[in-house]
Amino acid sequence: MLKRIGWIAGVLSVGFLVSPMVMAQDPIHKIGRGVTNVLTSWIEMPKHVHLGSQQQNPVTGMGVGLLKGMTLAILRGGIGAYETVTFLLPYPKGFSSPYEPMALPDFVWE
């Protein structure tokens, strides 16, 4: 049993060492991230209302969370639309990778 667990751990370790970083290194990942962000941008609102309700003053936190969620939903949707339309074009110089995410984490749940 221990031999089997050690074997599985070894295989997983090699897999993690060999696998590349998950980042949009090509247009396919860029369009996937863009479409996903357009479709899930609305999740920013309930996410930030929930996070705001956990603050010291839940009523104020929910109001601030709603405003922050609406702003981030619009931003994420806009960036997602831009990435979807321009998925074949790399970003301008100054980005470390030609297809890296623009401003926010890749997805709303991160």
Secondary structure as UniProt FT lines:
FT   HELIX           2..18
FT   HELIX           27..40
FT   HELIX           41..43
FT   HELIX           44..53
FT   HELIX           58..85
FT   TURN            86..88
FT   TURN            93..94
FT   TURN            98..99
FT   TURN            108..109
//
